[in-house]
Amino acid sequence: MPLDYEYLSKTIAALTEGEDDAVALMATVACEVHHSDDRFDWTGFYRVTSSQMLKIGPYQGGHGCLVIPFSRGVCGAAARTGEVQLVPDVEAFEGHIACASSTRSELVLPVFGGQGQLLGVFDIDSDQPDAFTQADADAMTDILKTTFDAVK
């Protein structure tokens, strides 16, 4: 059964209404998204903590990498370019960082605050190859924009 993004969006909106703290929002989104679909093996945020550097934020699943430079991996590419990274096969992505050896595909979305500032990236990993579609990317982009628009 396909993921009901409309229901997920409404649930996240209800849980985060009036909240403008980025970390609280990240924790709630990571939890809700992680438990919404069996394809999602690891779900979490990497926060911009200094120039060209991402550091682990709230997540669900096994351990993640602690630090990722903008210059490395799928998460770094999303932060560096400000564009969604839809990766059907992580082995084919040059410079992929294997935080978990079970990861086969990945969807990484840049996360912007209400003033257009890059807050970090939202990383969804799957142990299934080619697990994500453009529809997943579009729906998650909308959820993130709506949720993090309150962060100034």
ROSE-4610 file (N, C-alpha, C; in Angstrom, 1 decimal, always signed):
// ROSE-4610
residu = [M/M/M/P/P/P/L/L/L/D/D/D/Y/Y/Y/E/E/E/Y/Y/Y/L/L/L/S/S/S/K/K/K/T/T/T/I/I/I/A/A/A/A/A/A/L/L/L/T/T/T/E/E/E/G/G/G/E/E/E/D/D/D/D/D/D/A/A/A/V/V/V/A/A/A/L/L/L/M/M/M/A/A/A/T/T/T/V/V/V/A/A/A/C/C/C/E/E/E/V/V/V/H/H/H/H/H/H/S/S/S/D/D/D/D/D/D/R/R/R/F/F/F/D/D/D/W/W/W/T/T/T/G/G/G/F/F/F/Y/Y/Y/R/R/R/V/V/V/T/T/T/S/S/S/S/S/S/Q/Q/Q/M/M/M/L/L/L/K/K/K/I/I/I/G/G/G/P/P/P/Y/Y/Y/Q/Q/Q/G/G/G/G/G/G/H/H/H/G/G/G/C/C/C/L/L/L/V/V/V/I/I/I/P/P/P/F/F/F/S/S/S/R/R/R/G/G/G/V/V/V/C/C/C/G/G/G/A/A/A/A/A/A/A/A/A/R/R/R/T/T/T/G/G/G/E/E/E/V/V/V/Q/Q/Q/L/L/L/V/V/V/P/P/P/D/D/D/V/V/V/E/E/E/A/A/A/F/F/F/E/E/E/G/G/G/H/H/H/I/I/I/A/A/A/C/C/C/A/A/A/S/S/S/S/S/S/T/T/T/R/R/R/S/S/S/E/E/E/L/L/L/V/V/V/L/L/L/P/P/P/V/V/V/F/F/F/G/G/G/G/G/G/Q/Q/Q/G/G/G/Q/Q/Q/L/L/L/L/L/L/G/G/G/V/V/V/F/F/F/D/D/D/I/I/I/D/D/D/S/S/S/D/D/D/Q/Q/Q/P/P/P/D/D/D/A/A/A/F/F/F/T/T/T/Q/Q/Q/A/A/A/D/D/D/A/A/A/D/D/D/A/A/A/M/M/M/T/T/T/D/D/D/I/I/I/L/L/L/K/K/K/T/T/T/T/T/T/F/F/F/D/D/D/A/A/A/V/V/V/K/K/K]
num = [1/1/1/2/2/2/3/3/3/4/4/4/5/5/5/6/6/6/7/7/7/8/8/8/9/9/9/10/10/10/11/11/11/12/12/12/13/13/13/14/14/14/15/15/15/16/16/16/17/17/17/18/18/18/19/19/19/20/20/20/21/21/21/22/22/22/23/23/23/24/24/24/25/25/25/26/26/26/27/27/27/28/28/28/29/29/29/30/30/30/31/31/31/32/32/32/33/33/33/34/34/34/35/35/35/36/36/36/37/37/37/38/38/38/39/39/39/40/40/40/41/41/41/42/42/42/43/43/43/44/44/44/45/45/45/46/46/46/47/47/47/48/48/48/49/49/49/50/50/50/51/51/51/52/52/52/53/53/53/54/54/54/55/55/55/56/56/56/57/57/57/58/58/58/59/59/59/60/60/60/61/61/61/62/62/62/63/63/63/64/64/64/65/65/65/66/66/66/67/67/67/68/68/68/69/69/69/70/70/70/71/71/71/72/72/72/73/73/73/74/74/74/75/75/75/76/76/76/77/77/77/78/78/78/79/79/79/80/80/80/81/81/81/82/82/82/83/83/83/84/84/84/85/85/85/86/86/86/87/87/87/88/88/88/89/89/89/90/90/90/91/91/91/92/92/92/93/93/93/94/94/94/95/95/95/96/96/96/97/97/97/98/98/98/99/99/99/100/100/100/101/101/101/102/102/102/103/103/103/104/104/104/105/105/105/106/106/106/107/107/107/108/108/108/109/109/109/110/110/110/111/111/111/112/112/112/113/113/113/114/114/114/115/115/115/116/116/116/117/117/117/118/118/118/119/119/119/120/120/120/121/121/121/122/122/122/123/123/123/124/124/124/125/125/125/126/126/126/127/127/127/128/128/128/129/129/129/130/130/130/131/131/131/132/132/132/133/133/133/134/134/134/135/135/135/136/136/136/137/137/137/138/138/138/139/139/139/140/140/140/141/141/141/142/142/142/143/143/143/144/144/144/145/145/145/146/146/146/147/147/147/148/148/148/149/149/149/150/150/150/151/151/151/152/152/152]
x = [+0.8/+0.0/+0.9/+0.7/+1.5/+1.3/+2.3/+2.3/+1.3/+0.5/-0.5/+0.1/+0.7/+1.4/+0.5/-0.7/-1.7/-1.9/-2.1/-2.3/-1.0/+0.1/+1.4/+1.6/+1.3/+1.4/+0.5/-0.7/-1.7/-1.2/-0.7/-0.3/+0.9/+1.9/+3.0/+2.6/+1.7/+1.2/+0.5/-0.3/-1.0/+0.0/+1.0/+2.0/+2.9/+3.2/+4.2/+3.5/+2.2/+1.6/+2.1/+2.5/+3.0/+4.5/+5.1/+6.5/+7.5/+8.5/+9.5/+10.9/+11.1/+12.4/+12.8/+13.9/+14.3/+14.6/+15.2/+15.5/+14.3/+13.3/+12.1/+11.3/+11.3/+10.6/+11.3/+12.7/+13.4/+13.1/+13.0/+12.8/+11.4/+10.4/+9.0/+8.9/+9.5/+9.5/+10.2/+11.4/+12.1/+11.3/+10.7/+9.9/+8.7/+7.9/+6.7/+7.0/+8.0/+8.3/+8.9/+9.8/+10.4/+9.3/+8.3/+7.3/+6.2/+6.2/+5.1/+5.3/+6.4/+6.6/+7.7/+7.5/+8.5/+9.8/+9.7/+10.9/+11.9/+11.5/+12.4/+13.2/+14.5/+15.3/+16.0/+16.4/+17.0/+16.5/+16.1/+15.4/+15.9/+16.6/+17.1/+17.7/+18.1/+18.6/+20.1/+20.7/+22.1/+22.0/+22.4/+22.3/+23.5/+23.3/+24.4/+24.9/+26.2/+26.7/+27.8/+28.5/+29.5/+29.6/+30.5/+30.7/+31.0/+30.2/+30.4/+30.5/+29.8/+29.8/+28.4/+28.1/+26.8/+27.2/+26.3/+26.5/+25.1/+25.2/+24.0/+23.0/+21.8/+20.7/+19.7/+18.5/+17.5/+17.3/+17.3/+17.1/+16.4/+16.0/+15.4/+16.1/+16.5/+17.2/+18.6/+19.4/+20.8/+21.6/+22.8/+23.7/+24.0/+24.1/+24.4/+25.9/+26.4/+27.7/+27.5/+28.6/+28.5/+28.6/+29.6/+29.9/+30.0/+29.5/+29.6/+29.9/+31.1/+31.4/+30.5/+30.2/+29.4/+30.0/+31.3/+32.1/+32.0/+31.3/+31.3/+29.8/+29.6/+28.4/+27.2/+26.1/+24.8/+24.3/+24.4/+24.0/+24.8/+26.1/+26.9/+26.5/+26.1/+25.7/+24.4/+23.4/+22.2/+22.4/+23.3/+23.6/+24.4/+25.3/+26.1/+25.3/+24.4/+23.7/+22.3/+21.8/+20.4/+19.4/+19.7/+18.8/+18.6/+17.4/+17.0/+18.0/+18.4/+19.2/+18.4/+18.0/+17.2/+18.2/+18.6/+19.7/+19.2/+18.9/+18.3/+19.3/+20.6/+21.7/+22.9/+23.1/+24.1/+25.5/+25.7/+27.0/+27.4/+26.4/+26.7/+26.9/+26.7/+26.9/+28.3/+29.1/+30.5/+30.7/+31.5/+31.7/+30.7/+29.8/+28.8/+29.6/+29.0/+29.6/+28.7/+29.2/+28.5/+28.4/+27.4/+27.2/+26.7/+25.9/+25.3/+25.5/+26.1/+26.4/+25.1/+24.0/+22.7/+22.0/+22.4/+21.7/+22.0/+20.9/+20.9/+20.5/+19.5/+19.1/+18.8/+18.7/+18.7/+17.9/+17.2/+16.5/+17.0/+17.7/+18.1/+17.6/+17.0/+16.3/+16.9/+17.3/+17.7/+16.6/+16.9/+15.8/+16.2/+15.2/+15.4/+14.4/+14.9/+14.0/+13.2/+12.4/+11.5/+12.1/+13.4/+14.1/+15.0/+14.8/+15.6/+17.0/+17.2/+18.5/+18.6/+19.7/+19.8/+20.0/+19.1/+19.2/+19.9/+19.8/+20.4/+19.8/+19.9/+19.3/+18.6/+17.6/+16.8/+17.1/+17.6/+18.2/+17.2/+16.8/+16.0/+16.7/+17.1/+17.8/+16.9/+17.1/+16.4/+17.3/+17.0/+17.8/+17.3/+16.4/+15.9/+16.5/+16.9/+17.3/+16.2/+16.4/+15.5/+14.1/+14.2/+13.1/+12.2/+12.8/+12.2/+11.8/+10.7/+10.3/+10.3/+10.1/+10.0/+8.8/+7.7/+6.5/+6.9/+7.8/+8.2/+9.0/+9.9/+10.7/+9.8/+8.8/+8.0/+7.1/+6.6/+5.7/+6.5/+7.7/+8.6/+9.1/+9.3/+9.7/+8.6/+7.4/+6.3/+6.1/+6.2/+6.1/+7.2/+8.4/+9.5/+9.4/+8.9/+8.7/+7.7/+6.6/+5.5/+5.9/+6.6/+7.0/+8.1/+9.1/+10.3/+10.1/+9.0/+8.8/+8.8/+8.4/+8.3/+9.7/+10.7/+12.0/+12.7/+13.0/+13.6/+15.1]
y = [-1.2/+0.0/+1.2/+2.2/+3.4/+4.3/+5.0/+5.9/+7.0/+7.2/+8.3/+9.6/+10.3/+11.5/+12.6/+12.6/+13.6/+13.4/+12.2/+11.8/+12.2/+11.8/+12.1/+13.6/+14.3/+15.8/+16.4/+15.9/+16.4/+16.0/+14.8/+14.4/+15.2/+15.4/+16.2/+17.7/+18.2/+19.6/+19.7/+18.7/+18.7/+18.6/+17.8/+17.6/+18.8/+19.5/+20.6/+22.0/+22.1/+23.4/+24.4/+25.5/+26.6/+26.4/+25.3/+25.1/+25.7/+26.4/+27.0/+26.6/+25.7/+25.2/+24.1/+24.3/+23.4/+22.0/+21.8/+20.5/+19.7/+20.4/+19.8/+19.3/+20.2/+19.8/+18.6/+18.6/+17.5/+16.2/+16.2/+15.0/+14.5/+15.3/+14.9/+14.4/+15.1/+14.6/+13.3/+13.2/+11.9/+10.7/+10.9/+9.8/+9.5/+10.5/+10.2/+9.6/+10.1/+9.6/+8.2/+8.0/+6.6/+5.5/+5.8/+4.8/+4.8/+5.6/+5.6/+4.7/+4.0/+3.2/+2.2/+1.0/-0.1/+0.1/+0.9/+1.1/+1.9/+2.7/+3.6/+2.9/+2.6/+1.9/+2.8/+4.0/+5.0/+6.4/+7.2/+8.4/+9.5/+10.5/+11.5/+12.7/+13.6/+14.9/+15.1/+15.8/+16.3/+17.8/+18.4/+19.9/+20.6/+21.8/+22.7/+23.2/+22.9/+23.4/+24.4/+24.4/+25.3/+25.4/+26.2/+26.4/+25.1/+24.7/+23.5/+22.2/+22.2/+21.0/+20.6/+19.3/+18.8/+17.9/+18.0/+17.1/+16.4/+15.2/+14.4/+15.1/+15.0/+15.6/+14.5/+14.8/+13.8/+12.7/+11.5/+10.4/+9.2/+8.3/+7.0/+5.9/+4.8/+3.7/+3.5/+2.8/+2.5/+3.8/+3.6/+4.8/+5.4/+6.7/+7.5/+8.0/+8.5/+9.2/+10.4/+10.8/+11.9/+13.2/+13.3/+14.5/+14.2/+15.0/+14.9/+16.3/+16.4/+17.7/+17.8/+19.1/+19.3/+18.7/+18.5/+18.0/+16.5/+15.7/+14.3/+13.7/+12.6/+11.8/+12.5/+11.7/+12.2/+13.3/+13.2/+14.3/+15.6/+15.5/+16.6/+17.3/+16.4/+16.9/+17.7/+17.2/+17.9/+19.3/+19.3/+20.6/+21.5/+21.0/+21.8/+22.5/+21.7/+22.1/+22.7/+22.4/+22.8/+22.1/+20.9/+20.2/+18.8/+18.2/+16.9/+15.9/+14.9/+13.8/+12.5/+12.0/+10.8/+9.7/+8.8/+7.9/+6.4/+5.9/+4.5/+3.4/+3.7/+2.7/+3.5/+3.4/+4.1/+3.7/+2.4/+2.0/+2.7/+3.2/+4.0/+5.5/+5.9/+7.3/+7.6/+8.3/+8.5/+9.3/+8.8/+9.4/+9.1/+8.1/+7.7/+7.4/+7.8/+7.5/+6.4/+5.2/+4.1/+4.2/+4.9/+5.0/+3.6/+3.0/+1.7/+0.8/-0.4/-1.2/-1.8/-1.7/-2.3/-1.3/+0.0/+0.9/+0.6/+0.6/+0.3/+1.6/+2.3/+3.5/+4.6/+5.9/+7.0/+8.2/+8.9/+10.1/+11.2/+12.2/+13.3/+14.6/+15.3/+16.6/+17.7/+18.9/+20.0/+20.6/+21.1/+21.7/+23.1/+24.0/+25.4/+26.0/+27.0/+27.7/+28.8/+29.5/+30.4/+31.6/+31.9/+33.0/+32.4/+31.2/+30.6/+30.1/+30.1/+29.6/+28.1/+27.5/+26.0/+25.6/+24.8/+24.3/+23.0/+22.2/+20.9/+20.1/+18.8/+17.9/+16.8/+16.3/+15.2/+14.0/+12.9/+11.7/+10.6/+9.9/+8.7/+7.6/+6.6/+5.4/+4.2/+3.4/+2.1/+1.0/-0.2/-1.4/-2.1/-1.4/-1.9/-1.1/-1.7/-0.9/-0.1/+1.1/+1.8/+2.0/+2.3/+2.4/+3.6/+4.7/+6.0/+6.5/+7.3/+7.8/+9.3/+10.0/+11.4/+11.9/+11.1/+11.4/+11.5/+10.5/+10.6/+11.9/+12.2/+13.4/+14.7/+14.7/+15.9/+16.1/+14.9/+15.0/+15.4/+14.8/+15.1/+16.6/+17.1/+18.5/+19.4/+19.1/+19.9/+19.8/+18.6/+18.5/+19.3/+19.2/+19.9/+21.4/+21.9/+23.3/+23.8/+23.1/+23.5/+23.5/+22.4/+22.3/+23.2/+23.5/+24.3/+25.8/+26.2/+27.6/+28.5/+27.9/+28.7/+29.0/+28.3/+28.5/+29.7/+30.7/+32.0/+32.0]
z = [+0.0/+0.0/+0.0/-0.9/-1.0/+0.2/+0.6/+1.7/+1.5/+2.5/+2.4/+2.9/+1.9/+2.3/+2.8/+2.3/+2.8/+4.3/+4.7/+6.2/+7.0/+6.4/+7.1/+7.3/+6.3/+6.3/+7.4/+7.4/+8.4/+9.8/+10.0/+11.3/+11.8/+11.0/+11.3/+11.6/+10.8/+11.0/+12.4/+12.7/+14.0/+15.2/+15.1/+16.1/+16.3/+15.3/+15.3/+15.3/+15.4/+15.3/+16.4/+15.9/+16.8/+17.2/+16.8/+17.2/+16.2/+16.7/+15.8/+16.1/+17.0/+17.4/+16.4/+15.6/+14.6/+15.1/+16.2/+16.7/+17.1/+17.8/+18.1/+16.9/+15.9/+14.6/+13.9/+13.9/+13.3/+14.0/+15.3/+16.1/+15.8/+15.7/+15.4/+13.9/+13.0/+11.6/+11.4/+12.0/+11.9/+12.4/+13.5/+14.1/+13.3/+12.9/+12.1/+10.8/+10.1/+8.7/+8.9/+9.8/+10.0/+10.1/+10.9/+11.2/+10.2/+9.2/+8.2/+7.0/+6.8/+5.7/+5.9/+5.6/+5.8/+4.9/+3.9/+3.0/+3.8/+4.8/+5.5/+6.6/+6.3/+7.3/+8.2/+7.8/+8.6/+8.2/+9.1/+8.8/+9.8/+9.3/+10.2/+9.5/+10.4/+9.9/+10.2/+9.3/+9.5/+9.5/+10.6/+10.8/+10.3/+9.8/+9.4/+10.8/+11.2/+12.5/+12.3/+11.1/+10.8/+9.3/+8.8/+7.4/+6.7/+5.8/+5.0/+5.8/+6.9/+7.7/+8.3/+8.2/+8.7/+9.9/+10.9/+12.1/+12.4/+12.9/+13.1/+14.0/+13.6/+14.4/+14.8/+15.1/+15.5/+14.4/+14.8/+13.8/+14.4/+13.6/+14.0/+13.2/+13.8/+13.2/+13.8/+13.2/+13.7/+13.7/+14.2/+14.3/+12.9/+12.9/+11.7/+11.8/+10.7/+10.7/+11.6/+12.4/+13.2/+12.5/+11.6/+10.8/+9.3/+8.5/+7.1/+6.5/+5.8/+5.1/+3.9/+3.5/+2.3/+1.1/+1.1/+0.0/-0.2/+0.7/+0.6/+0.7/+0.0/+0.1/-0.5/-0.3/-0.8/+0.0/+1.3/+2.2/+1.9/+1.7/+1.4/+0.1/-0.9/-2.2/-2.1/-1.3/-1.0/-0.4/+0.6/+1.3/+0.4/-0.4/-1.3/-2.4/-3.0/-4.2/-3.8/-2.6/-2.3/-3.1/-3.6/-4.5/-3.9/-4.1/-3.7/-4.4/-3.6/-4.2/-4.1/-5.2/-5.3/-5.9/-5.0/-5.4/-5.4/-6.6/-6.6/-6.2/-6.4/-6.1/-5.5/-4.2/-3.5/-4.0/-4.4/-4.9/-6.2/-6.9/-8.2/-8.0/-6.7/-6.4/-6.0/-6.8/-6.5/-5.2/-4.3/-3.1/-2.0/-2.2/-1.2/+0.1/+1.2/+2.5/+3.1/+3.4/+3.9/+5.4/+5.9/+7.4/+7.8/+7.0/+7.3/+6.0/+6.2/+5.0/+4.4/+5.1/+4.6/+3.6/+3.6/+2.8/+1.3/+0.5/-0.9/-1.7/-1.2/-1.9/-0.9/-1.4/-0.5/-1.1/-0.3/-0.6/+0.4/-0.1/+0.8/+0.3/+1.2/+0.9/+1.7/+1.0/+1.8/+2.6/+3.8/+4.7/+4.9/+4.5/+4.6/+5.7/+6.4/+7.3/+6.6/+7.3/+6.8/+6.1/+6.3/+5.7/+4.6/+4.2/+3.1/+3.5/+4.8/+5.3/+5.3/+4.9/+5.0/+6.4/+6.9/+8.3/+8.3/+7.3/+7.2/+6.1/+6.2/+5.2/+5.9/+5.3/+5.8/+4.9/+5.6/+4.9/+5.2/+4.2/+4.3/+3.6/+4.3/+3.7/+3.6/+2.6/+2.5/+2.3/+2.8/+2.5/+1.3/+0.6/-0.7/-1.8/-2.9/-4.1/-4.7/-5.3/-6.0/-5.2/-3.9/-3.1/-3.2/-3.8/-3.7/-5.1/-5.2/-6.5/-6.4/-7.6/-7.6/-6.8/-6.8/-5.9/-4.5/-4.0/-2.6/-2.4/-3.3/-3.2/-3.1/-4.0/-4.1/-2.8/-2.3/-1.1/+0.1/+0.2/+1.4/+1.3/+0.1/+0.0/+0.5/+0.2/+0.6/+2.1/+2.7/+4.2/+4.9/+4.4/+5.0/+4.9/+3.8/+3.6/+4.6/+4.6/+5.5/+7.0/+7.4/+8.8/+9.2/+8.4/+8.8/+8.4/+7.8/+7.4/+8.7/+9.8/+11.1/+11.7/+11.2/+11.8/+11.2/+12.1/+11.6/+11.7]
